[in-house]
């Protein structure tokens, strides 16, 4: 890697028992000697830089247990920010968005997160998102993943919560024209939707498909029945618009929602994404329940006709493979007798 010394310090997790002062003293000496607080590198050709702050804050797709923060992340983070590190760190925001903990945002907001021109990395890589755009993406993720405290924190710091998402972005944050309050409603999250409206967001107009999905995600059968009676084509339209909805429901909604969707004709073996409510043929709901160690949901999906031999479209693995890879012995034990050998 040919990392510079400060990189080794902020990314190291080998001995968390080392006292804070030697770590911080070493970082100060390196910064005083000319180390760049905005130093970073590009991983695997991706445009979002892994900076010193990225290493300090840690986390990522593998979670805090396998990718923990530095033991002294707050002190080191503040030291780098005081030395001039730009708080608009795209990779840090991405890595930390999976957890509901907002302590990283609170520290970064102290130093101007969301303002400025994006710093030296934006100057080097113009296609990087602006600070405002970064935080809009964070807002969308928070709304869709029931992170109500984060939604409040972002709104309180001036992030635009009224406008529709219209700019192109990553696949999990598309410019599909929906507003944050619409996303909250369709995800069945009345708490976030009501909060955004109370803060000044425009309540969306009637939409039978959105209202049907929202009611299903609340496992509200009576409202689903009312919508079906008033709008006989709503279910067919919902199935056409959101064919992989069962996969998303398997990660974000009660088990009753999954069962209700299957009753409405959504395919229990459909391919979709479990990390975001977008239509992309990645895995099945059974892959997600197996990976998350959710025995009750795994059993219910099998009862509903989920096929344990289906392989996901990215890794060519069965749900049992996912359970084993992610160290979920209870779902693995449930799937082993019903999964074909090989």
N, C-alpha and C positions, 0 to 999 in steps of 0.2 A: 504493500500500500504506500510505502514511503511517507507515512504520516509525520507531521511535525509534532514536537513534544507535547504541546498543549492538547492535541487531539487524543493522544494516549491517555492523558489524565482525565479528560471529560467522558471518554467512552469506556474507561476501565471499570469493571465491577468485580475484580478478583478478590479484593480483601475489604469488605465493608467495615471491618473493625478498626481500620486506621482512623485515628482522631481527625476531626475536621481541620484543625489549625494547620498541620503540615500540608494538607491538600490545598487549602486556600493560600497558604504562604507560597507554595510552589507556583500556583496559578498567577499570583500577583507578580512574582519574580519574572515569569515568562512574559507576561503582558508588559511589564516595565522594560524588558529587554527587546520589545518590538513585536511580540506575537500579535497577529491580527485578530481582534475579537470577532470579526465576520468571516474568519477562515471557514472553508467548506470544500466539499468535493461532490462530484456527480456520480451517483450510484447507477451502474448498469445503463448508462446513457440517458437516464431520465432527467428532465430539465429541473426538477425540484432539488435544490442542493441540500445535502446533509451537512449542516453547519455544526459549530461548537455547541450552540444552543440545542440543536437536535439531539446531540449526544447527552447533554446534561438532563434534558427532560425525559428522554427515553420513551418507552412504550412502542406501539405499532401494531401490526396485524396479528402478531403472536401473543399480544397481551402483556400486562405488567409483570406476570410471574416469570415469563421467559425473556422479557425485554424491560427490565425494571429501570426506573429513574436512577440517577446517581444518588448515592446515599446522602449527599449534601447538595442536592439539586437546587434548593432555594438559595443557599449562600453562593454557590458557583454561578447560578443564573444571574443573580443580582450583580455579582462581580463583573461578569461579561457585559451585562447591560450598562453598568456604570462606565465601562471602558469603551462603549460605543457600539456594541452589538445591536443590529437592527431587530426590533421586536416582531417585525412582520415576517416570521419564519414559517414558510409554507409547510415544510416537512414536519416541524414540531406540531403545527395545528392538525395536520393529518394524523400523525402518530397518536396524538392524545385525544382525538375525537371519539374513539371507541368507548372510552370510559366516561362515566358521568362526573368524575372529579373535575372541578373547574379551577383548581388552585393555580395551574399553569396560566390560564387566561387572566386571573386576577393579578398575577405578577406582571405579565406582559402588558396589560392595560395600564399599569402604573407608568410604564415607559413609552406609551404612545402607540400601542397596537391599534391598527386600523387607520393611522394617519401617516403622513409623509409620502414619499415617492417610491417606496419599496426598497430603498437602499442600494448598496453596490451590486447585489445579485440581480435585481431588476434591471439595473443599467447594463449588466453583462448579458442577461437573457431576457430580451424584451417580451417574449411570449409568456413569461411568468405573470400570474394574476396580480392585479393591483391590490393594495391592502384592503380596500373596500370590498372588492370581489372575493378575496379570501374569506372575509367574515360573513359574506352572504352565503357562501358554500357551507360554512360552519353552521349558520342558522338553519339551512335546509336540513342538514344532517340531524341537528338537534330536534327539529320539529318532527321529523319522520321516525326518530328513535326514542320518543317520549322523554327527552331530556329537558324537562320543564324549567329547572333551575338555570340551565345554560341559556335557554331561550330568553328568560328574564334578564340574565346578565348581559347578553348581547344587545337586547332592546334598550336596556338602561345605558349602554355605551354608544348609542346612536346608530346601530346597524339598521339599515332599511328593512322594515318588516311589512311594508305596504305594497311594494311593487311586485309584479309577477316576475318569475324567473324566466328571462328571455334570452340571456347571453348563453352561448355555447359553453360547455364545461365538461368535466369528466362524465363517464357514462352513468355514474351513480348520482350525478347532480346536473341533469339535463336542463336546457332552456326550453321547457315545455309549456311556458305561459301560465303556469299555475302560481297562485299567490301562497305565501306561508299559511294563511288561515285556511285556504282550500286544502292544502296538504295535511294540515292538522285534522280537518274534518274527515277527509277520506281515510285517514288512519285511525279513526274512531277516538281521537284524543280531544274530548270536549274541554278538558282543563286548559290546554294550550290554545285551542281555538277561541274559547271565551276570553282568555287573557289578551290575545292579540286584538280582538274586537274591542275590548275595554280600553286598550291603548290607542285605538284609532284606526285599526284596520277595517276595510270595508267588508261587511258580511257578503259572502258570495250569493249569487242568485240561485234559484232552484235548478237542480240537476238530478234526475232520477237515478242515474248510474252511480254518481258520487254518493248520493244519499243511501242507496242500497248497499254499497260496499262499506260505507261508514257504519251503518246499522249492523251489518254482518260482523265487522271487527269489534263491535261492542257486544256481540252475541245477543243482539236484540231481535229475537224472532218475530215478535208482534209487529215491530216497525217494518221488518223485511216483508212480512205478509201484507201490510198496508200498502207498501210501495208496489209490490207485485200486482195487487188488485187494481191500483190506480194507473199503473204503467206496465201493461202485460209484456212489453218488449224489453224491459229494463234488464232482466236477467241475461237474455241472449246478448244484449249490447255489452253488458259487463264482461261476459265470458269472451266476447270477441276482443274487447279492448285490453283485458287483463288475463290472458290465458294462463300465466304462471302465478296467479295470485295465491294459490295454496302454499307455494314455497315461502312467500313473504309472510303469510299468516302463521306459518309454522315457527317463525322466529319472533313475531311481534304481537301475537294475539292469543287469547285463551284457546284451549283445546276445543271448546264448544264452537268457536269460530271456524276452525278447520273442518269439523264435522258438518257444520251448516253449509259451508261453501261446497263441500262434496255433494250434499243433498241437493244443492241448487244446480248441480251439473258441472261444476269445475272439476277438472281432471286431477285426481289424487296423484297421478304419475307424471304430471306436467313438469317440464323443465323451466326453471326460473332462477332468480337470485334471492338468496336469503339475507344479504347484507343491505339491500336497497330496493325500494319498490319500483324497479324498472324491469322491462321485459327483455331478458337476455338469457338464453338457454344454457345455464351452467350446471345446475344440479336439481334433484328432486327434494320434496319436503322430507322424505325419509333420510336422505343424506344429512339434512340439517338437524333433524331430531337425534340421529345417531351421533353426530359430531358434538352436539350440546349435552349429551348424556341424559336426555329427557326420556326416561323409560316409559312413562305414562303415555306421552305423545307417540312414541315409537310403536307401542302396543296398539294404540287406537288407529294409527295409520295402516298398520298391517291388517287390522280388522276391516278397515275401509277399502282394502284392495291394493295397498301400496306394494309394488313389486321389489323385493329385496335384491334382485339380480340386475337391476338397471345400473348402468355405469354413468358417472358424471361426464360432462363434455370437455372438461379441462384436464383432468388427471386420469381418466379412464378407470375409475375406482368405484367399487360398490359402497353402499352405506356401511357395511361391515368393515371395509377397508378404512373408511373415514373414522369409525369408532375406534379401531385399533390404533390408527396413526395419531389420534388426538387423545389417547389414553383414557378412553371411556369404557371401562370393563363391563358396566352393567348393561349398556345398550349393545355392546359386542356380544355378551352372553345371550341376549334376547335374539339377536340376528343370526348367530352361528348355526342354530338348527334349521333355519329356513332359507339360508343362502346356499346356492349351488356351489359345489367344490370347484376350485380352479381359479 
